């Protein structure tokens, strides 16, 4: 089993995960850690990804910024798709 798959499985998640996102609710707790796991550049970074509320960012600040930017862009695009 791939190391990322094993980490997801240990957190009760799968490699094909869906998330219920809504403007008026906080992001699901495991969303950002899952994106960090997907972007982790090394096995050491994969091992450091935490799936709790206190999960630390990736050691590589640039990679952490990229993960957050991808998430922000996705959320912005989704929000922009709704007519107000």
DRENFITOR-991788 format. One line per 5 residues: number of its first residue (from 1); their letters; for each residue x, y, z of N, C-alpha, C. Coordinates in Angstrom, 3 decimals, padded with zeros to 6 digits. Example, Ala and Ser with C-alpha at 12.3 -4.5 7.8 and 13.67 -1.06 7.14 Angstrom:
2
1> AS> 013.190/-005.690/007.800/012.300/-004.500/007.800/013.200/-003.300/007.800; 012.850/-002.250/007.080/013.670/-001.060/007.140/012.900/000.030/007.870
! end
This chain:
84
1> XXXXX> 000.849/-001.177/000.000/000.000/000.000/000.000/000.894/001.240/000.000; 000.558/002.210/-000.806/001.298/003.465/-000.882/001.240/004.180/000.461; 002.319/004.856/000.815/002.414/005.528/002.113/001.295/006.565/002.311; 000.957/007.339/001.283/-000.138/008.327/001.407/-001.471/007.625/001.640; -001.704/006.549/000.932/-002.935/005.780/001.116/-003.042/005.258/002.536
6> XXXXX> -001.934/004.771/003.057/-001.920/004.249/004.422/-002.211/005.358/005.426; -001.650/006.549/005.211/-001.903/007.678/006.124/-003.369/008.091/006.079; -003.941/008.135/004.870/-005.359/008.487/004.745/-006.230/007.446/005.427; -005.933/006.187/005.184/-006.720/005.111/005.768/-006.656/005.168/007.297; -005.490/005.463/007.848/-005.339/005.572/009.300/-006.174/006.716/009.873
11> XXXXX> -006.425/007.744/009.047/-007.228/008.887/009.475/-008.717/008.677/009.183; -009.062/007.491/008.669/-010.462/007.209/008.354/-010.915/007.819/007.040; -009.969/008.115/006.158/-010.263/008.722/004.858/-009.871/007.764/003.748; -010.237/008.104/002.523/-009.857/007.274/001.381/-009.123/008.124/000.354; -008.567/007.474/-000.650/-007.857/008.212/-001.698/-008.822/008.937/-002.626
16> XXXXX> -010.075/008.599/-002.564/-011.116/009.284/-003.327/-012.117/009.834/-002.314; -011.872/011.059/-001.895/-012.630/011.648/-000.800/-013.529/012.768/-001.315; -014.714/012.880/-000.765/-015.590/014.018/-001.078/-015.717/014.868/000.178; -015.941/016.145/-000.029/-016.042/017.091/001.075/-017.317/017.907/000.930; -018.011/018.101/002.007/-019.214/018.930/002.030/-018.795/020.351/002.407
21> XXXXX> -018.746/021.228/001.405/-018.305/022.604/001.620/-019.496/023.538/001.527; -019.570/024.470/002.452/-020.632/025.466/002.434/-020.076/026.791/002.913; -020.558/027.861/002.345/-020.062/029.196/002.661/-020.215/029.532/004.140; -021.283/029.101/004.754/-021.576/029.503/006.128/-021.084/028.504/007.177; -020.223/027.583/006.767/-019.690/026.590/007.711/-018.169/026.557/007.607
26> XXXXX> -017.510/026.182/008.706/-016.045/026.039/008.614/-015.659/024.887/007.687; -014.443/024.933/007.202/-013.953/023.849/006.354/-013.868/022.565/007.166; -014.084/021.430/006.519/-013.915/020.157/007.222/-012.489/020.059/007.793; -012.376/019.554/008.990/-011.099/019.492/009.701/-009.998/018.801/008.896; -010.319/017.747/008.180/-009.298/016.971/007.475/-009.020/017.429/006.050
31> XXXXX> -009.687/018.478/005.588/-009.490/018.924/004.210/-008.070/019.439/003.981; -007.637/020.393/004.764/-006.297/020.956/004.568/-005.202/019.912/004.790; -005.285/019.079/005.840/-004.269/018.035/005.973/-004.228/017.073/004.774; -005.378/016.768/004.194/-005.401/015.884/003.019/-004.694/016.546/001.842; -004.922/017.838/001.650/-004.233/018.554/000.577/-002.736/018.628/000.857
36> XXXXX> -002.373/018.809/002.124/-000.944/018.802/002.480/-000.321/017.457/002.144; -001.033/016.393/002.449/-000.527/015.052/002.165/-000.310/014.875/000.662; -001.270/015.337/-000.123/-001.157/015.204/-001.584/000.033/015.998/-002.130; 000.385/017.099/-001.472/001.458/017.956/-001.966/002.803/017.674/-001.315; 002.828/016.823/-000.312/004.076/016.559/000.419/005.149/016.059/-000.546
41> XXXXX> 006.293/016.748/-000.590/007.316/016.406/-001.573/008.212/015.224/-001.201; 008.153/014.765/000.039/009.054/013.675/000.431/008.348/012.748/001.416; 008.849/011.531/001.559/008.272/010.615/002.543/008.320/011.195/003.965; 009.352/011.971/004.261/009.450/012.595/005.581/008.311/013.580/005.792; 007.997/014.371/004.751/006.886/015.319/004.841/005.558/014.579/004.973
46> XXXXX> 005.410/013.473/004.263/004.187/012.660/004.374/004.023/012.202/005.819; 005.104/011.761/006.430/005.048/011.274/007.810/004.693/012.382/008.794; 005.033/013.635/008.465/004.771/014.757/009.376/003.355/015.312/009.273; 002.627/014.980/008.215/001.277/015.520/008.056/000.388/014.982/009.173; -000.264/015.893/009.877/-001.162/015.507/010.961/-002.612/015.680/010.559
51> XXXXX> -003.482/014.867/011.117/-004.903/014.917/010.788/-005.754/015.336/011.980; -005.194/016.123/012.869/-005.989/016.607/013.997/-006.133/018.123/013.893; -006.870/018.700/014.810/-007.136/020.137/014.773/-005.865/020.955/014.959; -004.843/020.372/015.538/-003.586/021.073/015.782/-002.534/020.773/014.719; -002.939/020.248/013.577/-001.996/019.838/012.538/-001.116/021.006/012.100
56> XXXXX> 000.163/020.751/012.046/001.132/021.773/011.657/001.201/021.901/010.142; 001.578/023.076/009.651/001.759/023.240/008.202/002.953/022.440/007.706; 003.057/022.311/006.398/004.209/021.631/005.803/005.486/022.383/006.173; 006.592/021.644/006.316/007.876/022.258/006.657/008.320/023.234/005.563; 008.010/022.921/004.322/008.351/023.784/003.188/007.284/024.877/003.086
61> XXXXX> 007.640/026.093/003.484/006.676/027.200/003.509/006.095/027.487/002.125; 006.902/027.328/001.093/006.410/027.558/-000.268/005.357/026.542/-000.665; 005.569/025.285/-000.279/004.600/024.231/-000.587/003.318/024.461/000.207; 003.445/024.855/001.465/002.269/025.151/002.282/001.470/026.302/001.665; 002.164/027.330/001.204/001.494/028.462/000.557/000.786/028.008/-000.716
66> XXXXX> 001.416/027.122/-001.474/000.802/026.614/-002.701/-000.463/025.822/-002.393; -000.412/024.974/-001.348/-001.587/024.188/-000.952/-002.731/025.126/-000.579; -002.425/026.140/000.225/-003.459/027.088/000.659/-004.002/027.901/-000.524; -003.128/028.243/-001.476/-003.566/028.996/-002.649/-004.511/028.172/-003.522; -004.210/026.889/-003.696/-005.081/026.006/-004.478/-006.450/025.907/-003.810
71> XXXXX> -006.455/025.737/-002.497/-007.718/025.652/-001.764/-008.497/026.962/-001.876; -007.828/028.084/-001.690/-008.499/029.384/-001.774/-009.076/029.626/-003.170; -008.316/029.281/-004.202/-008.798/029.465/-005.574/-010.022/028.600/-005.843; -009.996/027.374/-005.357/-011.139/026.479/-005.555/-012.381/027.035/-004.850; -012.211/027.460/-003.620/-013.349/027.999/-002.865/-013.885/029.273/-003.512
76> XXXXX> -012.986/030.125/-003.993/-013.397/031.363/-004.674/-014.184/031.034/-005.942; -013.712/030.074/-006.714/-014.398/029.678/-007.953/-015.783/029.113/-007.644; -015.865/028.292/-006.611/-017.177/027.726/-006.230/-018.130/028.808/-005.781; -017.639/029.729/-004.959/-018.492/030.814/-004.461/-018.932/031.707/-005.608; -018.047/031.937/-006.565/-018.378/032.791/-007.702/-019.377/032.165/-008.653
81> XXXX> -019.548/030.859/-008.586/-020.470/030.168/-009.478/-021.930/030.336/-009.041; -022.137/030.779/-007.827/-023.506/030.953/-007.319/-023.998/032.357/-007.586; -025.231/032.460/-008.044/-025.840/033.780/-008.244/-026.352/034.270/-006.905; -026.113/035.518/-006.643/-026.541/036.080/-005.361/-027.755/036.945/-005.524
! end
